[in-house]
Amino acid sequence: MYTPQSHHRALRLDASLVVGGRGTGKTFWTSALRDESLRSRLGTAHQELDVTDVRVGHAEQSDIDAYPDPGTLAHLLDEGFSPYEVWRAVVHGLVAPGSNRLEYSREDPWPLKVARVRSAPEDLARDIESAQKAQAAAGRHVLLVFDALDRTSSTWDRADEIARDLLRTALWFRPFRNLHIKVFLREDQYQRAIHDFADASKLKATEAKLAWRREDLHGLLWQRLINTPRDSGSLLRELGMRAVDREVFYDAGSVWQLNDSVRSSDAQLRKLFAALAGSKMGTDHRRGNPYTWVISHLADGNGDTSPRSLLTAMRSAAEDSAQRYADNPFPYALHYESIKRGIGDASRGRVNELSEDYPWVNPVARSLSGSTVPLDESAVIDVFSARHPNGPVDAVREVPHSSLPPEHVDEGWPGIIQDLLKIGVLTRRTDDRIDMPDLYRIGYEVKRKGGVAPPQ
């Protein structure tokens, strides 16, 4: 387990709102927090987690006794219950199962449980207060974690209402010192929900963002490499120590760890990567340094690079180097041409991942296949219109009904372009032309003069 510095803030009990894009760690930390063995590895930075019971209030994996699945939630809302009432029932069941004045069992139908919460607010309040007193007396905490809120509805208005009312529920919990709620939100949902209710600023003050700096990404890579089993791990640790001429790693018992002085040092991590890939992306320095080149070419339109993209690219580059350049006098494990091919594999993987969160993107973005960017916005609209003559509705017709549609689909193709810019699939240059970052461009087989070529 590797914890970037910025993620420590997100793991604190008082961080009620955690915002992150695709692949930044929202689902990972939901799983890690509920896993006692992983929580224990967070060390002295989060000692309060040693006395914390973590329970999941919503996640991608169904747990119908703990929280309603999307179909049940939709039925509850159609029956006239508000999301706020549903979330209060969820947290009551997780926090106060043993002091139940509301007189329902964990296995009772959700309409019954939510109706009891609605009809007896005083009993609800007394149960929560009793749970707080019990935890305080025992010197312990309860943390409720909520993830995958984008899977709760297929319409933006309802998804916004669900997210907003969950944040209101988190605010309700703020005065309880031993009871905590942590909500993991996608960036686009956060931007829509956080400004839409009273006292939102109080919750915003607890916000933490899951960010990955260049140093974090390279640190994660080396964390993986030095823990490789058998002789390979030993060889990589020896290579690393030779590269920087200092103690780079230490044995933490079950795993090897990077020293803090190295994992936070751009200069030292640059030396480590140079030991694997050299310092040039070609025959001279004008083509860039692999250490920075890899991260920049794996960034989306918002400048964010995900850990999975980096690890995918490096694995692919290693395999390609072994196959193509094993007998070549090139003195490094990762050939620069193999790194370029690795970027292509990461791009195709990222395109597949994107379709899970935004299924409507693929039918639209693939319309640009074969085009050369950058393009004027009018030219992009012409390409979209030629492929989908009935407009954006035609493009997203095959998208599963359970997923959220484009946010601005009602505004036509300019609205779709706005959504693609917001997600980071497209970028807008200073001259207003539309471009596409390599992270998506290669996977969608879009061309750019001088750029990494899509596969033939």
Secondary structure as a PSIPRED ss2 file (coil, helix, strand):
# PSIPRED VFORMAT (PSIPRED V4.0)

   1 M C   1.000  0.000  0.000
   2 Y C   1.000  0.000  0.000
   3 T C   1.000  0.000  0.000
   4 P C   1.000  0.000  0.000
   5 Q H   0.000  1.000  0.000
   6 S H   0.000  1.000  0.000
   7 H H   0.000  1.000  0.000
   8 H H   0.000  1.000  0.000
   9 R H   0.000  1.000  0.000
  10 A H   0.000  1.000  0.000
  11 L H   0.000  1.000  0.000
  12 R C   1.000  0.000  0.000
  13 L C   1.000  0.000  0.000
  14 D C   1.000  0.000  0.000
  15 A C   1.000  0.000  0.000
  16 S C   1.000  0.000  0.000
  17 L E   0.000  0.000  1.000
  18 V E   0.000  0.000  1.000
  19 V E   0.000  0.000  1.000
  20 G E   0.000  0.000  1.000
  21 G C   1.000  0.000  0.000
  22 R C   1.000  0.000  0.000
  23 G C   1.000  0.000  0.000
  24 T C   1.000  0.000  0.000
  25 G C   1.000  0.000  0.000
  26 K H   0.000  1.000  0.000
  27 T H   0.000  1.000  0.000
  28 F H   0.000  1.000  0.000
  29 W H   0.000  1.000  0.000
  30 T H   0.000  1.000  0.000
  31 S H   0.000  1.000  0.000
  32 A H   0.000  1.000  0.000
  33 L H   0.000  1.000  0.000
  34 R H   0.000  1.000  0.000
  35 D C   1.000  0.000  0.000
  36 E H   0.000  1.000  0.000
  37 S H   0.000  1.000  0.000
  38 L H   0.000  1.000  0.000
  39 R H   0.000  1.000  0.000
  40 S H   0.000  1.000  0.000
  41 R H   0.000  1.000  0.000
  42 L H   0.000  1.000  0.000
  43 G H   0.000  1.000  0.000
  44 T H   0.000  1.000  0.000
  45 A H   0.000  1.000  0.000
  46 H H   0.000  1.000  0.000
  47 Q H   0.000  1.000  0.000
  48 E H   0.000  1.000  0.000
  49 L H   0.000  1.000  0.000
  50 D H   0.000  1.000  0.000
  51 V H   0.000  1.000  0.000
  52 T E   0.000  0.000  1.000
  53 D E   0.000  0.000  1.000
  54 V E   0.000  0.000  1.000
  55 R E   0.000  0.000  1.000
  56 V E   0.000  0.000  1.000
  57 G E   0.000  0.000  1.000
  58 H E   0.000  0.000  1.000
  59 A C   1.000  0.000  0.000
  60 E C   1.000  0.000  0.000
  61 Q C   1.000  0.000  0.000
  62 S C   1.000  0.000  0.000
  63 D C   1.000  0.000  0.000
  64 I C   1.000  0.000  0.000
  65 D C   1.000  0.000  0.000
  66 A C   1.000  0.000  0.000
  67 Y C   1.000  0.000  0.000
  68 P C   1.000  0.000  0.000
  69 D C   1.000  0.000  0.000
  70 P H   0.000  1.000  0.000
  71 G H   0.000  1.000  0.000
  72 T H   0.000  1.000  0.000
  73 L H   0.000  1.000  0.000
  74 A H   0.000  1.000  0.000
  75 H H   0.000  1.000  0.000
  76 L H   0.000  1.000  0.000
  77 L H   0.000  1.000  0.000
  78 D H   0.000  1.000  0.000
  79 E C   1.000  0.000  0.000
  80 G C   1.000  0.000  0.000
  81 F C   1.000  0.000  0.000
  82 S C   1.000  0.000  0.000
  83 P H   0.000  1.000  0.000
  84 Y H   0.000  1.000  0.000
  85 E H   0.000  1.000  0.000
  86 V H   0.000  1.000  0.000
  87 W H   0.000  1.000  0.000
  88 R H   0.000  1.000  0.000
  89 A H   0.000  1.000  0.000
  90 V H   0.000  1.000  0.000
  91 V H   0.000  1.000  0.000
  92 H H   0.000  1.000  0.000
  93 G H   0.000  1.000  0.000
  94 L H   0.000  1.000  0.000
  95 V H   0.000  1.000  0.000
  96 A C   1.000  0.000  0.000
  97 P C   1.000  0.000  0.000
  98 G C   1.000  0.000  0.000
  99 S C   1.000  0.000  0.000
 100 N C   1.000  0.000  0.000
 101 R C   1.000  0.000  0.000
 102 L C   1.000  0.000  0.000
 103 E C   1.000  0.000  0.000
 104 Y C   1.000  0.000  0.000
 105 S C   1.000  0.000  0.000
 106 R C   1.000  0.000  0.000
 107 E C   1.000  0.000  0.000
 108 D C   1.000  0.000  0.000
 109 P C   1.000  0.000  0.000
 110 W H   0.000  1.000  0.000
 111 P H   0.000  1.000  0.000
 112 L H   0.000  1.000  0.000
 113 K H   0.000  1.000  0.000
 114 V H   0.000  1.000  0.000
 115 A H   0.000  1.000  0.000
 116 R H   0.000  1.000  0.000
 117 V H   0.000  1.000  0.000
 118 R H   0.000  1.000  0.000
 119 S H   0.000  1.000  0.000
 120 A C   1.000  0.000  0.000
 121 P H   0.000  1.000  0.000
 122 E H   0.000  1.000  0.000
 123 D H   0.000  1.000  0.000
 124 L H   0.000  1.000  0.000
 125 A H   0.000  1.000  0.000
 126 R H   0.000  1.000  0.000
 127 D H   0.000  1.000  0.000
 128 I H   0.000  1.000  0.000
 129 E H   0.000  1.000  0.000
 130 S H   0.000  1.000  0.000
 131 A H   0.000  1.000  0.000
 132 Q H   0.000  1.000  0.000
 133 K H   0.000  1.000  0.000
 134 A H   0.000  1.000  0.000
 135 Q H   0.000  1.000  0.000
 136 A H   0.000  1.000  0.000
 137 A H   0.000  1.000  0.000
 138 A H   0.000  1.000  0.000
 139 G C   1.000  0.000  0.000
 140 R C   1.000  0.000  0.000
 141 H E   0.000  0.000  1.000
 142 V E   0.000  0.000  1.000
 143 L E   0.000  0.000  1.000
 144 L E   0.000  0.000  1.000
 145 V E   0.000  0.000  1.000
 146 F E   0.000  0.000  1.000
 147 D C   1.000  0.000  0.000
 148 A C   1.000  0.000  0.000
 149 L H   0.000  1.000  0.000
 150 D H   0.000  1.000  0.000
 151 R H   0.000  1.000  0.000
 152 T C   1.000  0.000  0.000
 153 S C   1.000  0.000  0.000
 154 S C   1.000  0.000  0.000
 155 T C   1.000  0.000  0.000
 156 W H   0.000  1.000  0.000
 157 D H   0.000  1.000  0.000
 158 R H   0.000  1.000  0.000
 159 A H   0.000  1.000  0.000
 160 D H   0.000  1.000  0.000
 161 E H   0.000  1.000  0.000
 162 I H   0.000  1.000  0.000
 163 A H   0.000  1.000  0.000
 164 R H   0.000  1.000  0.000
 165 D H   0.000  1.000  0.000
 166 L H   0.000  1.000  0.000
 167 L H   0.000  1.000  0.000
 168 R H   0.000  1.000  0.000
 169 T H   0.000  1.000  0.000
 170 A H   0.000  1.000  0.000
 171 L H   0.000  1.000  0.000
 172 W H   0.000  1.000  0.000
 173 F H   0.000  1.000  0.000
 174 R C   1.000  0.000  0.000
 175 P C   1.000  0.000  0.000
 176 F C   1.000  0.000  0.000
 177 R C   1.000  0.000  0.000
 178 N C   1.000  0.000  0.000
 179 L E   0.000  0.000  1.000
 180 H E   0.000  0.000  1.000
 181 I E   0.000  0.000  1.000
 182 K E   0.000  0.000  1.000
 183 V E   0.000  0.000  1.000
 184 F E   0.000  0.000  1.000
 185 L E   0.000  0.000  1.000
 186 R E   0.000  0.000  1.000
 187 E H   0.000  1.000  0.000
 188 D H   0.000  1.000  0.000
 189 Q H   0.000  1.000  0.000
 190 Y H   0.000  1.000  0.000
 191 Q H   0.000  1.000  0.000
 192 R H   0.000  1.000  0.000
 193 A H   0.000  1.000  0.000
 194 I C   1.000  0.000  0.000
 195 H C   1.000  0.000  0.000
 196 D C   1.000  0.000  0.000
 197 F C   1.000  0.000  0.000
 198 A C   1.000  0.000  0.000
 199 D C   1.000  0.000  0.000
 200 A H   0.000  1.000  0.000
 201 S H   0.000  1.000  0.000
 202 K H   0.000  1.000  0.000
 203 L H   0.000  1.000  0.000
 204 K H   0.000  1.000  0.000
 205 A C   1.000  0.000  0.000
 206 T C   1.000  0.000  0.000
 207 E C   1.000  0.000  0.000
 208 A E   0.000  0.000  1.000
 209 K E   0.000  0.000  1.000
 210 L C   1.000  0.000  0.000
 211 A C   1.000  0.000  0.000
 212 W C   1.000  0.000  0.000
 213 R C   1.000  0.000  0.000
 214 R H   0.000  1.000  0.000
 215 E H   0.000  1.000  0.000
 216 D H   0.000  1.000  0.000
 217 L H   0.000  1.000  0.000
 218 H H   0.000  1.000  0.000
 219 G H   0.000  1.000  0.000
 220 L H   0.000  1.000  0.000
 221 L H   0.000  1.000  0.000
 222 W H   0.000  1.000  0.000
 223 Q H   0.000  1.000  0.000
 224 R H   0.000  1.000  0.000
 225 L H   0.000  1.000  0.000
 226 I H   0.000  1.000  0.000
 227 N C   1.000  0.000  0.000
 228 T C   1.000  0.000  0.000
 229 P C   1.000  0.000  0.000
 230 R H   0.000  1.000  0.000
 231 D H   0.000  1.000  0.000
 232 S H   0.000  1.000  0.000
 233 G H   0.000  1.000  0.000
 234 S H   0.000  1.000  0.000
 235 L H   0.000  1.000  0.000
 236 L H   0.000  1.000  0.000
 237 R H   0.000  1.000  0.000
 238 E H   0.000  1.000  0.000
 239 L H   0.000  1.000  0.000
 240 G H   0.000  1.000  0.000
 241 M H   0.000  1.000  0.000
 242 R H   0.000  1.000  0.000
 243 A H   0.000  1.000  0.000
 244 V H   0.000  1.000  0.000
 245 D C   1.000  0.000  0.000
 246 R C   1.000  0.000  0.000
 247 E C   1.000  0.000  0.000
 248 V C   1.000  0.000  0.000
 249 F E   0.000  0.000  1.000
 250 Y E   0.000  0.000  1.000
 251 D E   0.000  0.000  1.000
 252 A C   1.000  0.000  0.000
 253 G C   1.000  0.000  0.000
 254 S C   1.000  0.000  0.000
 255 V C   1.000  0.000  0.000
 256 W E   0.000  0.000  1.000
 257 Q E   0.000  0.000  1.000
 258 L E   0.000  0.000  1.000
 259 N C   1.000  0.000  0.000
 260 D H   0.000  1.000  0.000
 261 S H   0.000  1.000  0.000
 262 V H   0.000  1.000  0.000
 263 R H   0.000  1.000  0.000
 264 S C   1.000  0.000  0.000
 265 S C   1.000  0.000  0.000
 266 D H   0.000  1.000  0.000
 267 A H   0.000  1.000  0.000
 268 Q H   0.000  1.000  0.000
 269 L H   0.000  1.000  0.000
 270 R H   0.000  1.000  0.000
 271 K H   0.000  1.000  0.000
 272 L H   0.000  1.000  0.000
 273 F H   0.000  1.000  0.000
 274 A H   0.000  1.000  0.000
 275 A H   0.000  1.000  0.000
 276 L H   0.000  1.000  0.000
 277 A H   0.000  1.000  0.000
 278 G C   1.000  0.000  0.000
 279 S C   1.000  0.000  0.000
 280 K C   1.000  0.000  0.000
 281 M C   1.000  0.000  0.000
 282 G C   1.000  0.000  0.000
 283 T C   1.000  0.000  0.000
 284 D C   1.000  0.000  0.000
 285 H H   0.000  1.000  0.000
 286 R H   0.000  1.000  0.000
 287 R H   0.000  1.000  0.000
 288 G C   1.000  0.000  0.000
 289 N C   1.000  0.000  0.000
 290 P H   0.000  1.000  0.000
 291 Y H   0.000  1.000  0.000
 292 T H   0.000  1.000  0.000
 293 W H   0.000  1.000  0.000
 294 V H   0.000  1.000  0.000
 295 I H   0.000  1.000  0.000
 296 S H   0.000  1.000  0.000
 297 H H   0.000  1.000  0.000
 298 L C   1.000  0.000  0.000
 299 A C   1.000  0.000  0.000
 300 D C   1.000  0.000  0.000
 301 G C   1.000  0.000  0.000
 302 N C   1.000  0.000  0.000
 303 G C   1.000  0.000  0.000
 304 D C   1.000  0.000  0.000
 305 T C   1.000  0.000  0.000
 306 S C   1.000  0.000  0.000
 307 P H   0.000  1.000  0.000
 308 R H   0.000  1.000  0.000
 309 S H   0.000  1.000  0.000
 310 L H   0.000  1.000  0.000
 311 L H   0.000  1.000  0.000
 312 T H   0.000  1.000  0.000
 313 A H   0.000  1.000  0.000
 314 M H   0.000  1.000  0.000
 315 R H   0.000  1.000  0.000
 316 S H   0.000  1.000  0.000
 317 A H   0.000  1.000  0.000
 318 A H   0.000  1.000  0.000
 319 E H   0.000  1.000  0.000
 320 D H   0.000  1.000  0.000
 321 S H   0.000  1.000  0.000
 322 A H   0.000  1.000  0.000
 323 Q H   0.000  1.000  0.000
 324 R H   0.000  1.000  0.000
 325 Y C   1.000  0.000  0.000
 326 A C   1.000  0.000  0.000
 327 D C   1.000  0.000  0.000
 328 N C   1.000  0.000  0.000
 329 P C   1.000  0.000  0.000
 330 F C   1.000  0.000  0.000
 331 P C   1.000  0.000  0.000
 332 Y C   1.000  0.000  0.000
 333 A C   1.000  0.000  0.000
 334 L C   1.000  0.000  0.000
 335 H C   1.000  0.000  0.000
 336 Y H   0.000  1.000  0.000
 337 E H   0.000  1.000  0.000
 338 S H   0.000  1.000  0.000
 339 I H   0.000  1.000  0.000
 340 K H   0.000  1.000  0.000
 341 R H   0.000  1.000  0.000
 342 G H   0.000  1.000  0.000
 343 I H   0.000  1.000  0.000
 344 G H   0.000  1.000  0.000
 345 D H   0.000  1.000  0.000
 346 A H   0.000  1.000  0.000
 347 S H   0.000  1.000  0.000
 348 R H   0.000  1.000  0.000
 349 G H   0.000  1.000  0.000
 350 R H   0.000  1.000  0.000
 351 V H   0.000  1.000  0.000
 352 N H   0.000  1.000  0.000
 353 E H   0.000  1.000  0.000
 354 L H   0.000  1.000  0.000
 355 S H   0.000  1.000  0.000
 356 E H   0.000  1.000  0.000
 357 D H   0.000  1.000  0.000
 358 Y C   1.000  0.000  0.000
 359 P C   1.000  0.000  0.000
 360 W C   1.000  0.000  0.000
 361 V H   0.000  1.000  0.000
 362 N H   0.000  1.000  0.000
 363 P H   0.000  1.000  0.000
 364 V H   0.000  1.000  0.000
 365 A H   0.000  1.000  0.000
 366 R H   0.000  1.000  0.000
 367 S H   0.000  1.000  0.000
 368 L H   0.000  1.000  0.000
 369 S C   1.000  0.000  0.000
 370 G C   1.000  0.000  0.000
 371 S C   1.000  0.000  0.000
 372 T E   0.000  0.000  1.000
 373 V C   1.000  0.000  0.000
 374 P C   1.000  0.000  0.000
 375 L E   0.000  0.000  1.000
 376 D C   1.000  0.000  0.000
 377 E H   0.000  1.000  0.000
 378 S H   0.000  1.000  0.000
 379 A H   0.000  1.000  0.000
 380 V H   0.000  1.000  0.000
 381 I H   0.000  1.000  0.000
 382 D H   0.000  1.000  0.000
 383 V H   0.000  1.000  0.000
 384 F H   0.000  1.000  0.000
 385 S H   0.000  1.000  0.000
 386 A H   0.000  1.000  0.000
 387 R H   0.000  1.000  0.000
 388 H C   1.000  0.000  0.000
 389 P C   1.000  0.000  0.000
 390 N C   1.000  0.000  0.000
 391 G C   1.000  0.000  0.000
 392 P H   0.000  1.000  0.000
 393 V H   0.000  1.000  0.000
 394 D H   0.000  1.000  0.000
 395 A H   0.000  1.000  0.000
 396 V C   1.000  0.000  0.000
 397 R C   1.000  0.000  0.000
 398 E C   1.000  0.000  0.000
 399 V C   1.000  0.000  0.000
 400 P C   1.000  0.000  0.000
 401 H C   1.000  0.000  0.000
 402 S C   1.000  0.000  0.000
 403 S C   1.000  0.000  0.000
 404 L C   1.000  0.000  0.000
 405 P C   1.000  0.000  0.000
 406 P C   1.000  0.000  0.000
 407 E C   1.000  0.000  0.000
 408 H C   1.000  0.000  0.000
 409 V H   0.000  1.000  0.000
 410 D H   0.000  1.000  0.000
 411 E H   0.000  1.000  0.000
 412 G H   0.000  1.000  0.000
 413 W H   0.000  1.000  0.000
 414 P H   0.000  1.000  0.000
 415 G H   0.000  1.000  0.000
 416 I H   0.000  1.000  0.000
 417 I H   0.000  1.000  0.000
 418 Q H   0.000  1.000  0.000
 419 D H   0.000  1.000  0.000
 420 L H   0.000  1.000  0.000
 421 L H   0.000  1.000  0.000
 422 K H   0.000  1.000  0.000
 423 I H   0.000  1.000  0.000
 424 G C   1.000  0.000  0.000
 425 V C   1.000  0.000  0.000
 426 L C   1.000  0.000  0.000
 427 T E   0.000  0.000  1.000
 428 R E   0.000  0.000  1.000
 429 R C   1.000  0.000  0.000
 430 T C   1.000  0.000  0.000
 431 D C   1.000  0.000  0.000
 432 D C   1.000  0.000  0.000
 433 R C   1.000  0.000  0.000
 434 I E   0.000  0.000  1.000
 435 D E   0.000  0.000  1.000
 436 M C   1.000  0.000  0.000
 437 P C   1.000  0.000  0.000
 438 D H   0.000  1.000  0.000
 439 L H   0.000  1.000  0.000
 440 Y H   0.000  1.000  0.000
 441 R H   0.000  1.000  0.000
 442 I C   1.000  0.000  0.000
 443 G C   1.000  0.000  0.000
 444 Y C   1.000  0.000  0.000
 445 E C   1.000  0.000  0.000
 446 V C   1.000  0.000  0.000
 447 K E   0.000  0.000  1.000
 448 R C   1.000  0.000  0.000
 449 K C   1.000  0.000  0.000
 450 G C   1.000  0.000  0.000
 451 G C   1.000  0.000  0.000
 452 V C   1.000  0.000  0.000
 453 A C   1.000  0.000  0.000
 454 P C   1.000  0.000  0.000
 455 P C   1.000  0.000  0.000
 456 Q C   1.000  0.000  0.000
